Amino acid sequence: MVRYTHGTPVYRTEEIRRIETLAAARPEPPALMERAGVAAAALVRELASNGKRIAILAGPGNNGGDAFVVATLLKQAWLSVDVLFTGDEHKLSADAAAALTAWRDAGGTLDETLHARGRYGLVVDGLFGIGLQRELTGRYAGLVEWINGQGAPVLALDVPSGLESDTGRVLGACVRATHTITFIGLKPGLLTLEGPEQCGRIAVADLGLDAAQLVPPPGHAIGADILGLALPRRRINTHKGDYGSVGIIGGAAGMVGAALLSARAALKLGAGRVYVGLAAPDAPAVDLLQPELMLRRAEAIFELDHLSALAVGPGLGTSAEAQALLARALAVSIPLVLDADALNLIAAHASLHEALAQRPCATLLTPHPAEAARLLGVTTAEVQRDRVAAALKLAESCRTGVVLKGAGSVCAWPGGNWAINTSGNPGMATAGMGDVLTGMLAALLSQGVAAELALEAGVYLHGAAADALVVDGRGPVGTTAGEVIDASRQLVNAPRAA
């Protein structure tokens, strides 16, 4: 059993089923239910240190079979266990039925009901695993309410019951676990949308399978170790030209701050030079808080022949002038980051969408769910219903890298590869955060970081900086985008301190 790191595979239900089928077809198939139960029981013994009874809820499918194995192992270890079974034993799979028989052979019994609040020191949720599609109502909704009302630690087996494992949607009612042990590999629903709220701390038990050899994973988790990959230690014999020149275009009237935030983020993440093209007619000539930035008219950015990355959109507006600026940017043959109004303009004008899809250079899009919905011609609710699918569809449609922002931001690429970010917190729900991410991505691209690595590293760093502010007592309430810029600089420099 391991904690997940960057690159840990993330599998959807269809892929997990395929892995199980291939494993079962081996000449000596592994006892996956037994292995899952052993891993979960080991974690229960770590968590159940108060000597109180343990409640185990076993559902009607194989998740219930896993729960029976856990119960048997705990009883054999002389722990006090109560088991509630919600299914029909005559309809159990062969493995789950064998697990129930083993529980009975160990002297275990099945309870009709469980006791009231305060009796149990730990609850094990084995009601439903992956593949649940229907909403939990009636008795099951009542059991979820009982679990959540215990005031005790809750360990969910595979996924919290009521959570759709592919999407992170809550299906009517959902167990709120303090810990989740998931089997074979991570599931997208644990990492995005409502999943992080429901699953608590996640552990992965690979069950002794080399799942990636059986089914190469199209998805993975983005973890902290990506930062060392994206920004290696700088050479001593170096100069500003080695780290590229970034152009930022945006800042229409009333929105100059958005472009300045993006530019400050690019500068403090290591870009050698940063130029800011402002669309506002009365735009300032200098950023008094960051005088290293070079401010000019938006059109003047295209006169520069040494830019190594361009970002368009922060505070740009959707005027005819903004549309013309974006059209020019799409024709420039350097890496490009598009955010905010640039995305809204592309959604509104087919010619811009076509120019985007035909770009030969690396392009990154950073939509929030509403912007993604406009680009896809659907509702925001439809995007949120399956965030991985929406990000993949957008990446394929635009022929670009995409990060669908939100809880568990989803990065996606044409061809079907995707990743889910594991950093960040609710303090990021404030103005200017997206502008900062745009500048960070442009800085990484300007320094020659490959587009896929730049996208994932930038997204992770953005969230990790906000997490560092929480640890430092400056969030999540009241965290500002400007603070995230400085926190991100501290993070990328801390591992390199002499």
LUMLOKE-471268 format. One record per residue (C-alpha): x, y, z negated. Coordinates in Angstrom, 3 decimals, m for minus. Each point is the difference from the previous one (the first is absolute). Last residue first. Example, Ala and Ser with C-alpha at 12.3 -4.5 7.8 and 13.67 -1.06 7.14 Angstrom:
2
<<13.670; m1.060; m7.140>>,
<<m1.370; m3.440; m0.660>>,
end
This chain:
498
<<22.164; 25.829; 0.661>>,
<<m3.658; 0.718; 0.673>>,
<<m1.272; m1.774; 3.089>>,
<<m2.944; m1.764; m1.633>>,
<<m1.276; 3.397; m1.318>>,
<<0.221; 1.880; 3.304>>,
<<m3.044; m1.438; 1.773>>,
<<m2.087; 0.241; m3.159>>,
<<1.013; 3.551; m0.909>>,
<<m0.884; 1.231; 3.479>>,
<<m3.420; m1.659; m0.298>>,
<<m0.615; 1.751; m3.308>>,
<<0.807; 3.370; 1.574>>,
<<m2.504; m0.487; 2.813>>,
<<m2.602; m1.511; m2.328>>,
<<0.038; 3.177; m2.093>>,
<<m0.996; 2.007; 3.065>>,
<<m2.996; m2.251; 0.586>>,
<<m1.343; 0.756; m3.448>>,
<<m0.832; m2.351; m2.877>>,
<<m2.766; 1.508; m2.131>>,
<<m1.369; m3.173; m1.532>>,
<<2.156; m2.997; 0.952>>,
<<2.239; 1.461; m1.103>>,
<<2.966; 1.953; m1.286>>,
<<0.843; m2.180; m3.017>>,
<<3.335; m1.263; 1.356>>,
<<m1.456; m3.446; 0.679>>,
<<m2.789; 1.700; 1.941>>,
<<2.548; 2.007; 2.003>>,
<<1.870; m3.208; 0.847>>,
<<m3.233; m1.470; 1.376>>,
<<m0.425; 3.020; 2.285>>,
<<3.532; m0.546; 1.272>>,
<<m0.773; m3.687; 0.531>>,
<<m3.012; 0.885; 2.136>>,
<<1.946; 2.190; 2.451>>,
<<2.956; m2.400; m0.120>>,
<<m2.214; m2.907; 1.097>>,
<<m1.538; 1.926; 2.888>>,
<<3.381; 1.277; 1.129>>,
<<1.585; m3.437; m0.188>>,
<<m2.817; m1.624; 1.974>>,
<<m0.091; 2.628; 2.716>>,
<<3.764; 0.403; 0.273>>,
<<0.507; m3.765; 0.226>>,
<<m2.467; m0.281; 2.857>>,
<<1.402; 3.068; 1.761>>,
<<3.673; m0.915; m0.223>>,
<<1.949; 2.413; m2.231>>,
<<2.100; 2.356; 2.125>>,
<<0.270; 2.871; m2.449>>,
<<m2.695; 1.951; 1.835>>,
<<m2.389; m2.928; m0.451>>,
<<0.483; 0.092; m3.760>>,
<<m0.540; 3.756; m0.122>>,
<<m3.145; m0.232; 2.141>>,
<<m1.410; m2.610; m2.372>>,
<<0.660; 2.207; m3.014>>,
<<m1.581; 2.987; 1.675>>,
<<m3.190; m1.923; 0.777>>,
<<m0.130; m1.394; m3.533>>,
<<0.148; 3.533; m1.429>>,
<<m2.845; 1.166; 2.229>>,
<<m2.082; m2.963; m1.145>>,
<<0.456; 0.976; m3.638>>,
<<m0.972; 3.619; 0.647>>,
<<m3.236; 0.107; m1.935>>,
<<m0.634; m2.574; m2.712>>,
<<m0.816; m3.680; m0.330>>,
<<3.620; m0.948; m0.650>>,
<<m0.603; m0.060; m3.757>>,
<<m2.067; m3.131; 0.599>>,
<<3.158; m2.154; 0.219>>,
<<2.699; m1.088; 2.438>>,
<<2.110; m3.032; 0.874>>,
<<m0.892; m3.428; 1.416>>,
<<m0.282; 0.797; 3.711>>,
<<m1.679; m2.498; 2.291>>,
<<1.624; m1.289; 3.185>>,
<<m1.052; m0.780; 3.558>>,
<<1.105; m1.852; 3.126>>,
<<m2.635; m0.569; 2.703>>,
<<1.555; 0.891; 3.345>>,
<<m0.295; 3.750; m0.327>>,
<<1.116; 0.974; m3.496>>,
<<m1.666; 0.435; m3.382>>,
<<0.683; 1.620; m3.368>>,
<<m2.789; m0.307; m2.584>>,
<<m0.094; 2.315; m3.026>>,
<<m0.965; m1.894; m3.165>>,
<<m2.344; 2.604; m1.430>>,
<<m0.253; 2.444; 2.891>>,
<<1.834; 0.754; 3.237>>,
<<m0.334; m1.949; 3.229>>,
<<3.608; 0.058; 1.162>>,
<<0.358; m0.455; 3.733>>,
<<2.806; m0.853; 2.407>>,
<<m0.972; 0.772; 3.558>>,
<<m1.636; m1.477; 3.094>>,
<<m3.086; 2.160; m0.611>>,
<<m2.572; m2.782; 0.363>>,
<<2.247; m2.712; m1.405>>,
<<0.985; 2.019; m3.062>>,
<<m3.626; 1.017; m0.552>>,
<<m1.232; m3.588; 0.175>>,
<<2.699; m1.137; m2.406>>,
<<m0.852; 2.753; m2.480>>,
<<m3.715; m0.846; 0.190>>,
<<0.611; m3.723; m0.484>>,
<<2.191; 0.620; m3.042>>,
<<m2.490; 2.442; m1.500>>,
<<m3.004; m2.279; 0.247>>,
<<m3.145; 1.641; m1.427>>,
<<1.926; 3.240; m0.418>>,
<<m0.005; 0.646; 3.742>>,
<<m3.699; m0.828; 0.239>>,
<<m0.778; 2.334; m2.895>>,
<<1.873; 2.807; 1.755>>,
<<m2.351; m0.412; 2.934>>,
<<1.055; m1.048; 3.491>>,
<<1.459; 1.693; 3.085>>,
<<3.481; m1.454; m0.558>>,
<<1.806; 3.360; m0.139>>,
<<m2.800; 1.536; m2.040>>,
<<0.032; m2.933; m2.437>>,
<<3.762; 0.279; m0.393>>,
<<m0.396; 3.653; m0.924>>,
<<m2.622; m0.910; m2.618>>,
<<2.170; m2.809; m1.399>>,
<<3.162; 2.125; m0.390>>,
<<2.132; 0.112; 3.096>>,
<<3.821; m0.114; 0.184>>,
<<0.970; m0.680; 3.621>>,
<<3.586; m0.864; 0.944>>,
<<1.479; 0.259; 3.503>>,
<<3.190; m1.575; 1.326>>,
<<0.798; 1.036; 3.560>>,
<<m1.506; m1.143; 3.322>>,
<<m3.283; 1.900; m0.472>>,
<<m2.819; m1.497; 2.058>>,
<<m2.459; m0.549; m2.859>>,
<<0.422; 3.592; m1.143>>,
<<m0.600; 1.449; 3.454>>,
<<m3.217; m2.043; 0.255>>,
<<m1.185; 1.224; m3.388>>,
<<0.789; 3.586; 0.994>>,
<<m2.004; m0.365; 3.205>>,
<<m2.904; m1.555; m1.919>>,
<<m0.427; 3.112; m2.148>>,
<<m1.899; m0.050; m3.318>>,
<<1.840; m2.852; m1.736>>,
<<3.336; 1.415; 1.154>>,
<<m0.962; 3.400; m1.417>>,
<<m0.951; m1.565; m3.345>>,
<<3.316; m1.827; m0.133>>,
<<1.980; 3.186; 0.614>>,
<<m2.219; 1.636; m2.606>>,
<<1.335; m2.257; m2.769>>,
<<3.099; m1.967; 0.970>>,
<<2.255; m0.906; 2.910>>,
<<3.661; m1.005; m0.334>>,
<<2.159; m0.019; 3.149>>,
<<3.261; m1.607; 1.067>>,
<<1.551; 1.853; 2.976>>,
<<m0.992; 0.209; 3.663>>,
<<m2.264; 3.061; m0.099>>,
<<m3.242; m0.454; 1.962>>,
<<m2.146; m0.575; m3.082>>,
<<1.329; 3.257; m1.443>>,
<<m1.173; 1.997; 3.005>>,
<<m3.529; m1.405; m0.309>>,
<<0.065; 0.741; m3.733>>,
<<0.879; 3.645; 0.599>>,
<<m2.765; 0.335; 2.589>>,
<<m2.597; m1.441; m2.378>>,
<<1.126; 2.367; m2.747>>,
<<m0.428; 2.959; 2.352>>,
<<m3.489; m1.208; 0.924>>,
<<m0.783; m0.044; m3.715>>,
<<m0.033; m3.121; m2.177>>,
<<2.022; 1.127; m2.991>>,
<<3.730; m0.631; m0.465>>,
<<0.064; m0.135; m3.814>>,
<<2.336; m2.998; 0.074>>,
<<m0.395; m1.411; 3.527>>,
<<3.231; m0.582; 1.895>>,
<<3.265; m1.582; m1.071>>,
<<3.067; m0.109; 2.255>>,
<<3.189; m2.023; m0.198>>,
<<3.566; 0.268; 1.378>>,
<<m0.173; 3.644; 1.026>>,
<<3.024; 1.205; 1.969>>,
<<m1.586; 1.731; 2.996>>,
<<m1.930; 2.680; m1.856>>,
<<m2.283; 2.039; 2.279>>,
<<m2.939; m2.237; m0.946>>,
<<0.133; 1.308; m3.564>>,
<<m0.513; 3.514; 1.363>>,
<<m3.654; m0.714; 0.738>>,
<<m0.785; m0.234; m3.727>>,
<<1.483; 3.407; m0.720>>,
<<2.967; m0.054; m2.339>>,
<<1.187; m1.108; m3.426>>,
<<3.398; m1.522; m0.774>>,
<<m0.045; m1.756; m3.377>>,
<<3.020; 0.583; m2.255>>,
<<m1.960; 2.849; m1.614>>,
<<m2.059; m2.464; m2.062>>,
<<m1.991; 1.992; m2.572>>,
<<0.176; 3.193; 2.079>>,
<<m1.162; m1.850; 3.106>>,
<<0.988; 2.482; 2.707>>,
<<m1.616; 1.749; 2.958>>,
<<m3.497; m0.262; m1.446>>,
<<m2.920; m0.816; 2.312>>,
<<m2.258; 2.873; 1.133>>,
<<m1.015; m1.615; 3.298>>,
<<m0.402; m3.405; m1.703>>,
<<1.322; m2.844; 2.187>>,
<<3.204; m0.580; m1.958>>,
<<2.955; m1.883; 1.467>>,
<<2.208; m1.143; m2.850>>,
<<3.577; m1.073; 0.712>>,
<<1.826; m2.412; m2.299>>,
<<3.712; m0.755; 0.101>>,
<<2.076; m2.933; m1.264>>,
<<m3.005; m2.062; m1.082>>,
<<0.694; m1.478; m3.426>>,
<<m3.214; m0.683; m1.829>>,
<<0.089; 3.493; m1.463>>,
<<m0.157; 1.614; 3.430>>,
<<m2.857; m2.148; 1.288>>,
<<m2.029; 0.572; m3.176>>,
<<0.568; 3.752; 0.241>>,
<<m1.233; m0.087; 3.604>>,
<<m3.195; m1.863; m0.884>>,
<<m0.726; 2.380; m2.845>>,
<<0.652; 2.970; 2.291>>,
<<m2.379; m1.364; 2.646>>,
<<m2.805; m0.420; m2.535>>,
<<0.684; 3.392; m1.579>>,
<<m0.660; 1.786; 3.290>>,
<<m3.647; m1.059; m0.160>>,
<<m1.926; 3.291; m0.197>>,
<<0.803; 0.877; 3.614>>,
<<1.583; m2.960; 1.778>>,
<<2.898; m1.816; m1.666>>,
<<0.966; m2.744; 2.416>>,
<<3.090; m1.154; 1.877>>,
<<2.939; m1.515; m1.903>>,
<<3.325; m0.549; 1.808>>,
<<2.658; m2.203; m1.549>>,
<<3.707; 0.096; 0.768>>,
<<2.204; m3.022; m0.559>>,
<<2.032; m1.451; m2.797>>,
<<3.406; m0.222; 1.690>>,
<<m0.276; 3.624; 1.044>>,
<<0.204; 1.037; m3.622>>,
<<3.592; m1.238; m0.345>>,
<<1.842; m3.198; m0.970>>,
<<3.326; m1.345; m1.208>>,
<<m1.144; m1.281; m3.405>>,
<<m2.388; m2.584; 1.462>>,
<<m3.546; m0.105; m1.346>>,
<<m1.296; m2.955; m1.987>>,
<<m2.772; m1.892; 1.780>>,
<<m3.454; 1.541; 0.454>>,
<<m2.547; m2.395; 1.493>>,
<<1.218; m3.322; m1.353>>,
<<0.626; 1.298; m3.504>>,
<<m3.519; 1.404; m0.085>>,
<<m1.565; m3.297; 1.094>>,
<<0.944; m1.553; m3.346>>,
<<m2.965; 1.676; m1.642>>,
<<m2.682; m2.159; 1.618>>,
<<m2.157; 0.000; 3.135>>,
<<m2.147; m3.139; 0.070>>,
<<m0.190; m2.145; 3.122>>,
<<m2.273; m0.774; 2.933>>,
<<0.348; m1.983; 3.231>>,
<<1.172; m2.988; m2.073>>,
<<1.688; m2.867; 1.844>>,
<<m2.232; m3.020; m0.655>>,
<<1.712; m3.239; m1.059>>,
<<3.471; 1.467; m0.366>>,
<<m1.390; 3.064; m1.799>>,
<<m1.844; m2.290; m2.386>>,
<<3.146; m1.638; m1.306>>,
<<m2.118; m1.864; m2.478>>,
<<1.026; m0.696; m3.582>>,
<<m3.296; 1.271; m1.357>>,
<<0.864; 3.592; 1.067>>,
<<m1.187; 1.404; m3.331>>,
<<m0.326; 3.782; 0.304>>,
<<m0.515; 2.207; m3.040>>,
<<m2.185; 3.105; m0.016>>,
<<m0.561; 2.444; m2.858>>,
<<m3.538; 1.304; m0.111>>,
<<m2.366; m1.443; 2.610>>,
<<m3.042; 2.261; 0.016>>,
<<1.248; 3.554; 0.528>>,
<<2.711; m1.146; 2.407>>,
<<m2.676; m1.811; 2.041>>,
<<m2.425; 2.885; 0.505>>,
<<1.586; 1.200; 3.283>>,
<<3.349; m1.774; 0.467>>,
<<2.434; m2.381; m1.677>>,
<<m1.993; m2.946; m1.318>>,
<<m2.252; m0.004; 3.059>>,
<<2.989; m0.464; 2.272>>,
<<0.814; m3.415; m1.516>>,
<<3.431; m0.901; m1.355>>,
<<1.438; m3.423; 0.668>>,
<<m0.284; m3.721; m0.808>>,
<<m2.194; 0.592; m3.086>>,
<<m0.978; 3.181; m1.810>>,
<<0.410; 0.462; m3.720>>,
<<m2.010; 3.015; m1.078>>,
<<0.449; 1.904; m3.254>>,
<<m2.058; 2.612; m1.866>>,
<<m3.033; m1.084; 1.971>>,
<<m3.100; 2.054; 0.736>>,
<<m2.411; m2.659; 1.220>>,
<<m2.166; 1.260; 2.828>>,
<<m3.655; 0.774; 0.667>>,
<<m1.828; 0.774; 3.244>>,
<<2.713; m1.215; 2.326>>,
<<2.883; 2.319; m0.849>>,
<<1.989; 0.665; 3.159>>,
<<3.751; m0.662; m0.042>>,
<<0.028; m0.959; 3.676>>,
<<1.197; m3.561; 0.589>>,
<<m0.499; m1.279; m3.553>>,
<<m3.530; 1.277; m0.432>>,
<<m0.110; 0.641; m3.736>>,
<<m2.929; m1.525; m1.905>>,
<<2.120; m2.383; m2.047>>,
<<3.458; 1.468; m0.579>>,
<<2.414; m1.557; 2.510>>,
<<2.251; m3.105; m0.130>>,
<<m0.954; m0.973; m3.565>>,
<<m0.912; 3.060; m2.067>>,
<<1.567; 0.415; m3.444>>,
<<m2.016; 2.198; m2.377>>,
<<1.389; 1.576; m3.163>>,
<<m2.704; 0.501; m2.634>>,
<<m2.608; 2.751; m0.427>>,
<<m2.680; m2.555; 0.721>>,
<<m2.226; 2.319; 2.033>>,
<<1.635; m0.597; 3.347>>,
<<m0.458; m3.750; m0.343>>,
<<m3.655; 0.342; m1.010>>,
<<m0.728; 2.406; 2.861>>,
<<1.569; m2.449; 2.432>>,
<<m2.149; m2.754; m1.513>>,
<<m3.119; 2.121; 0.495>>,
<<0.901; 0.708; 3.628>>,
<<0.382; m3.753; 0.414>>,
<<m3.393; m0.736; m1.541>>,
<<m1.869; 2.457; 2.193>>,
<<2.075; 1.692; 2.674>>,
<<3.448; m0.324; 1.539>>,
<<0.063; 1.308; 3.549>>,
<<0.744; m2.460; 2.757>>,
<<3.285; m0.434; 1.855>>,
<<2.295; m1.900; m2.375>>,
<<2.907; m1.350; 2.056>>,
<<2.646; 0.117; m2.675>>,
<<m0.721; m1.115; m3.555>>,
<<m3.217; m0.205; m1.991>>,
<<m0.769; m0.919; m3.622>>,
<<3.455; m0.766; m1.389>>,
<<0.294; 3.012; m2.310>>,
<<2.116; m0.892; m3.039>>,
<<m0.968; 1.922; m3.142>>,
<<2.440; 0.666; m2.851>>,
<<m0.172; 0.584; m3.760>>,
<<m3.611; m1.096; m0.242>>,
<<m2.477; 0.654; m2.807>>,
<<m0.391; 3.764; 0.402>>,
<<m3.202; 0.237; 2.019>>,
<<m2.472; m2.860; m0.039>>,
<<0.595; m3.678; 0.567>>,
<<m0.164; m1.918; 3.222>>,
<<m2.938; m1.952; 1.337>>,
<<m0.746; m3.578; 1.091>>,
<<3.497; m1.169; m0.892>>,
<<1.781; m2.804; 1.854>>,
<<2.032; m2.506; m1.975>>,
<<3.675; m0.917; m0.159>>,
<<1.315; m3.217; m1.486>>,
<<2.989; m0.311; 2.348>>,
<<m2.037; m2.425; 2.111>>,
<<m2.606; 2.744; 0.365>>,
<<2.542; 2.438; 1.387>>,
<<1.443; m2.700; 2.273>>,
<<m3.493; m0.685; 1.355>>,
<<m0.460; 3.719; 0.755>>,
<<3.338; 0.072; 1.846>>,
<<m1.004; m3.073; 2.015>>,
<<m3.251; 1.729; 0.963>>,
<<1.982; 3.080; 1.097>>,
<<2.287; m2.113; 2.177>>,
<<m2.861; m1.982; 1.577>>,
<<m1.987; 3.154; 0.708>>,
<<m2.827; 0.750; m2.406>>,
<<m3.635; m0.510; 0.998>>,
<<m0.841; m2.680; m2.597>>,
<<1.523; 2.189; m2.701>>,
<<m2.615; 2.674; 0.636>>,
<<1.358; 3.446; m0.839>>,
<<0.227; 2.495; m2.844>>,
<<2.476; m1.750; m2.300>>,
<<0.739; 1.682; m3.348>>,
<<3.146; m1.223; m1.737>>,
<<1.029; 0.731; m3.610>>,
<<3.679; m0.424; m0.891>>,
<<2.000; m0.192; m3.203>>,
<<3.706; m0.528; 0.739>>,
<<1.643; m3.295; m0.892>>,
<<2.310; m0.123; 3.055>>,
<<m2.139; m2.835; 1.397>>,
<<m2.956; 2.348; m0.316>>,
<<1.867; 2.629; 2.001>>,
<<0.861; m2.492; 2.733>>,
<<m3.592; m1.200; 0.246>>,
<<m1.432; 3.525; 0.129>>,
<<2.413; 1.088; 2.732>>,
<<m0.872; m3.057; 2.093>>,
<<m3.704; 0.730; m0.498>>,
<<0.537; 3.619; 1.116>>,
<<1.701; m1.094; 3.218>>,
<<m3.049; m2.180; 0.688>>,
<<m2.233; 3.020; m0.580>>,
<<1.962; 1.874; 2.662>>,
<<m0.632; m3.063; 2.144>>,
<<m3.721; 0.719; 0.021>>,
<<m2.946; 0.197; m2.417>>,
<<1.567; 2.358; m2.550>>,
<<1.993; m0.682; m3.146>>,
<<m0.061; 2.570; m2.805>>,
<<2.727; m0.535; m2.582>>,
<<m0.254; 1.498; m3.490>>,
<<3.106; m0.175; m2.174>>,
<<m0.244; m0.232; m3.763>>,
<<2.121; 2.251; m2.199>>,
<<3.630; m0.688; m0.929>>,
<<1.118; 3.548; 0.844>>,
<<2.677; m0.886; 2.553>>,
<<m2.187; m0.820; 2.964>>,
<<1.843; 1.941; 2.733>>,
<<3.122; m2.112; 0.386>>,
<<m1.961; m3.247; m0.405>>,
<<m2.460; 1.239; 2.629>>,
<<2.903; 0.577; 2.397>>,
<<1.140; m3.598; m0.324>>,
<<m3.601; m1.165; 0.457>>,
<<m0.223; 1.949; 3.260>>,
<<3.110; m1.598; 1.465>>,
<<m1.067; m3.499; m1.049>>,
<<m3.526; 0.528; 1.324>>,
<<1.262; 1.168; 3.368>>,
<<2.318; m3.015; 0.233>>,
<<m2.829; m2.378; m0.806>>,
<<m2.254; 1.627; 2.577>>,
<<2.780; m0.132; 2.609>>,
<<0.765; m3.687; m0.388>>,
<<2.590; m0.059; 2.784>>,
<<m0.625; m2.167; 3.073>>,
<<2.404; m2.917; 0.481>>,
<<m0.056; m0.616; 3.746>>,
<<m0.923; 3.657; 0.533>>,
<<m3.483; 0.771; 1.291>>,
<<m1.108; 1.528; m3.313>>,
<<2.681; 2.683; 0.331>>,
<<m1.245; 0.883; 3.481>>,
<<m3.578; 0.276; m1.228>>,
<<0.980; 2.099; m3.007>>,
<<2.018; 2.363; 2.208>>,
<<m2.939; 0.329; 2.414>>,
<<m2.362; 0.777; m2.870>>,
<<2.389; 2.679; m1.231>>,
<<0.112; 1.521; 3.485>>,
<<m3.790; 0.202; 0.275>>,
<<m0.198; 1.534; m3.473>>,
<<2.409; 2.831; 0.750>>,
<<3.626; m0.279; m0.960>>,
<<2.516; 2.433; m1.465>>,
<<3.627; m1.096; 0.114>>,
<<2.499; 1.603; m2.430>>,
<<2.052; 2.388; 2.148>>,
<<0.744; 2.433; m2.789>>,
<<m0.267; m1.728; m3.348>>,
<<m2.555; m2.263; m1.675>>,
<<0.377; m1.460; m3.452>>,
<<0.950; m3.660; 0.157>>,
<<m1.441; m3.406; m1.002>>,
end
